Amino acid sequence: MTSQSPIPPLLGDGHGKYRIHIVGNSGWSHGQSTLGAELASVLDIPYISLDTLFWNPNWVESTPEEFRAKVQQRLAESERGWVVDGNYTSRLGGLIVEKRTDCIWLDPPFLLYFPRLVVRTFLRLIGHVDGCAPGCSETLASIFLPQSILYWAITNHRVLQCRERENMKKWGIHVGGNMRRIGGWGMELKAWKQAVLEMVKRK
């Protein structure tokens, strides 16, 4: 009787290429982008921020056609693999979902990421931190508007959790898919990143 091999921290396509999609609450976008940049560096593949592609200067949204075209171009340019950060499934459909080899759902507690989001939002307001896309700066009014990132994080936390739990039922690693959830207060993510580093060193 043989024991099953442990599931690696990243699945890849079986030929050494990784197409990683990081999803999570919009309020945790900094955590997603930080992880995305780290993974891209470790794996030596491009990092693609969907926020950067979607938002034009002064918070002007790309049209669905423009956005899809920009994303398709970036994916096509990245034959070695990629790390994509952001949800946008309602606008992109299966464009990323159907190509990804791994999906990482970052699901930290609301009480962990919301205070960090508040601090980061005000740092953007005073110019100490870059906005989510070039030319998209925070204003005092925008912070308190219904479409602000703070309002969005509060109202969509549970909505996104419910949606991703349903996605886990379809695509979770436990059912043979490529999606894994990383929650907790930071130790789970730290352990997973260490496992990725060790995996890369063994190659």
C-alpha positions as CSV (number, residue, x, y, z in Angstrom):
1,M,0.0,0.0,0.0
2,T,1.5,3.3,-1.1
3,S,0.7,6.7,0.5
4,Q,-0.4,9.5,-1.7
5,S,2.1,12.2,-2.7
6,P,1.6,15.4,-0.8
7,I,-0.1,18.2,-2.9
8,P,2.6,20.7,-3.9
9,P,2.1,24.4,-2.9
10,L,1.7,25.2,-6.6
11,L,0.4,22.7,-9.3
12,G,1.6,24.3,-12.5
13,D,0.9,22.7,-15.9
14,G,3.1,19.7,-15.3
15,H,5.8,21.2,-17.6
16,G,7.3,23.8,-15.3
17,K,5.0,26.6,-16.2
18,Y,2.8,28.4,-13.7
19,R,-0.3,30.6,-14.5
20,I,-1.4,31.8,-11.1
21,H,-4.6,33.8,-10.3
22,I,-4.8,35.5,-6.9
23,V,-8.3,36.5,-5.7
24,G,-9.7,38.0,-2.6
25,N,-11.7,40.9,-1.2
26,S,-11.0,44.3,-2.8
27,G,-10.0,45.6,0.6
28,W,-7.1,43.1,0.6
29,S,-5.8,44.2,-2.8
30,H,-2.5,45.4,-1.2
31,G,-2.0,41.9,0.2
32,Q,-2.9,40.3,-3.1
33,S,-0.5,42.6,-5.1
34,T,2.3,42.1,-2.6
35,L,1.9,38.3,-2.8
36,G,1.6,38.5,-6.6
37,A,4.8,40.5,-7.0
38,E,6.6,38.1,-4.6
39,L,5.5,35.0,-6.5
40,A,6.4,36.5,-9.8
41,S,9.9,37.3,-8.6
42,V,10.4,33.8,-7.1
43,L,9.2,32.1,-10.2
44,D,10.7,34.6,-12.7
45,I,7.5,35.2,-14.5
46,P,5.5,38.4,-15.2
47,Y,3.2,40.0,-12.7
48,I,-0.1,41.4,-14.0
49,S,-2.3,43.7,-12.0
50,L,-5.9,43.8,-13.3
51,D,-6.5,47.0,-11.4
52,T,-3.8,48.7,-13.3
53,L,-5.3,47.5,-16.6
54,F,-8.9,48.3,-15.7
55,W,-8.5,51.9,-14.3
56,N,-7.5,54.7,-16.6
57,P,-6.3,58.1,-15.1
58,N,-8.8,59.9,-12.8
59,W,-10.6,56.6,-12.1
60,V,-12.1,56.3,-15.5
61,E,-13.1,52.7,-16.2
62,S,-12.0,50.8,-19.3
63,T,-14.8,49.7,-21.5
64,P,-15.5,45.9,-21.4
65,E,-13.9,45.6,-24.8
66,E,-10.8,47.7,-23.9
67,F,-10.3,45.8,-20.7
68,R,-10.6,42.4,-22.2
69,A,-8.3,43.3,-25.1
70,K,-5.6,44.6,-22.6
71,V,-5.8,41.5,-20.5
72,Q,-5.6,39.2,-23.5
73,Q,-2.6,41.0,-24.8
74,R,-0.7,40.8,-21.5
75,L,-1.5,37.1,-21.1
76,A,-0.4,36.4,-24.7
77,E,2.9,38.2,-24.1
78,S,3.7,36.0,-21.1
79,E,4.3,32.6,-22.6
80,R,6.5,31.6,-19.6
81,G,3.5,31.9,-17.3
82,W,2.2,34.7,-15.2
83,V,0.8,35.8,-11.9
84,V,-2.5,37.7,-12.2
85,D,-3.9,39.7,-9.3
86,G,-7.6,40.6,-9.2
87,N,-11.1,39.2,-9.5
88,Y,-13.0,40.9,-12.4
89,T,-14.7,37.6,-13.3
90,S,-18.0,39.4,-14.1
91,R,-16.1,41.5,-16.7
92,L,-13.7,38.9,-18.0
93,G,-15.7,35.7,-17.8
94,G,-13.5,32.6,-18.1
95,L,-10.6,34.4,-19.8
96,I,-8.3,33.9,-16.8
97,V,-10.2,31.0,-15.1
98,E,-9.8,28.7,-18.1
99,K,-6.1,29.4,-18.5
100,R,-4.9,29.4,-14.8
101,T,-3.0,26.4,-13.4
102,D,-3.4,27.7,-9.8
103,C,-5.9,29.9,-8.0
104,I,-5.0,31.3,-4.6
105,W,-7.9,32.7,-2.6
106,L,-6.6,35.1,0.1
107,D,-9.2,35.1,2.8
108,P,-7.9,36.8,5.9
109,P,-10.2,38.0,8.7
110,F,-11.9,41.3,8.1
111,L,-10.5,42.6,11.4
112,L,-7.0,42.0,10.0
113,Y,-7.2,43.7,6.7
114,F,-9.7,46.5,7.1
115,P,-7.6,48.5,9.6
116,R,-4.6,48.1,7.2
117,L,-6.8,49.3,4.3
118,V,-7.9,52.4,6.2
119,V,-4.2,53.3,7.0
120,R,-3.2,52.6,3.4
121,T,-6.0,54.6,2.0
122,F,-5.0,57.7,4.0
123,L,-1.4,57.2,3.0
124,R,-2.5,57.3,-0.6
125,L,-4.5,60.5,0.2
126,I,-1.4,62.3,1.4
127,G,0.8,60.9,-1.4
128,H,3.0,58.5,0.6
129,V,1.7,55.4,-1.3
130,D,1.0,55.0,-5.0
131,G,-2.6,54.5,-6.1
132,C,-3.8,51.2,-7.6
133,A,-3.3,52.5,-11.1
134,P,-1.3,55.4,-12.6
135,G,-3.2,58.7,-12.4
136,C,-5.7,57.4,-9.9
137,S,-5.1,59.4,-6.7
138,E,-7.3,59.4,-3.6
139,T,-9.3,62.5,-2.7
140,L,-11.0,63.2,0.7
141,A,-14.3,63.1,-1.0
142,S,-13.7,59.8,-2.8
143,I,-12.8,58.0,0.5
144,F,-16.3,58.5,1.8
145,L,-18.3,58.1,-1.4
146,P,-20.4,54.9,-1.7
147,Q,-18.1,53.6,-4.5
148,S,-15.0,54.1,-2.3
149,I,-12.7,51.1,-1.5
150,L,-13.6,51.4,2.2
151,Y,-17.3,51.1,1.5
152,W,-16.7,48.4,-1.1
153,A,-14.7,46.3,1.4
154,I,-17.4,46.6,4.1
155,T,-20.3,45.7,1.9
156,N,-18.6,43.1,-0.2
157,H,-16.7,41.1,2.3
158,R,-19.5,38.5,3.0
159,V,-20.6,38.6,-0.6
160,L,-17.1,37.6,-1.9
161,Q,-16.7,35.0,0.8
162,C,-19.9,33.3,-0.2
163,R,-19.0,33.4,-3.9
164,E,-15.5,32.0,-3.3
165,R,-16.8,29.2,-1.0
166,E,-19.1,28.2,-3.9
167,N,-16.1,28.3,-6.3
168,M,-14.1,26.1,-3.8
169,K,-16.8,23.5,-4.1
170,K,-16.2,23.4,-7.9
171,W,-12.5,24.1,-8.2
172,G,-11.0,23.3,-4.8
173,I,-7.9,21.1,-4.6
174,H,-9.9,18.8,-2.3
175,V,-12.1,18.0,-5.3
176,G,-9.3,17.7,-7.8
177,G,-9.2,21.3,-8.9
178,N,-6.6,24.0,-8.7
179,M,-8.0,26.5,-6.1
180,R,-6.8,26.7,-2.5
181,R,-7.9,29.0,0.3
182,I,-5.3,30.7,2.5
183,G,-6.9,32.3,5.6
184,G,-5.9,33.0,9.2
185,W,-3.9,35.9,10.7
186,G,-0.7,35.4,8.6
187,M,0.9,32.2,9.7
188,E,-0.8,30.1,7.1
189,L,0.3,32.4,4.3
190,K,3.8,32.5,5.7
191,A,4.0,28.7,5.8
192,W,2.7,28.5,2.2
193,K,5.1,31.0,0.8
194,Q,8.0,29.1,2.5
195,A,6.7,25.9,0.9
196,V,6.8,27.6,-2.5
197,L,10.4,28.8,-1.9
198,E,11.4,25.3,-1.0
199,M,9.7,23.9,-4.1
200,V,11.5,26.3,-6.3
201,K,14.9,25.4,-4.7
202,R,14.4,21.7,-5.4
203,K,13.9,22.3,-9.2
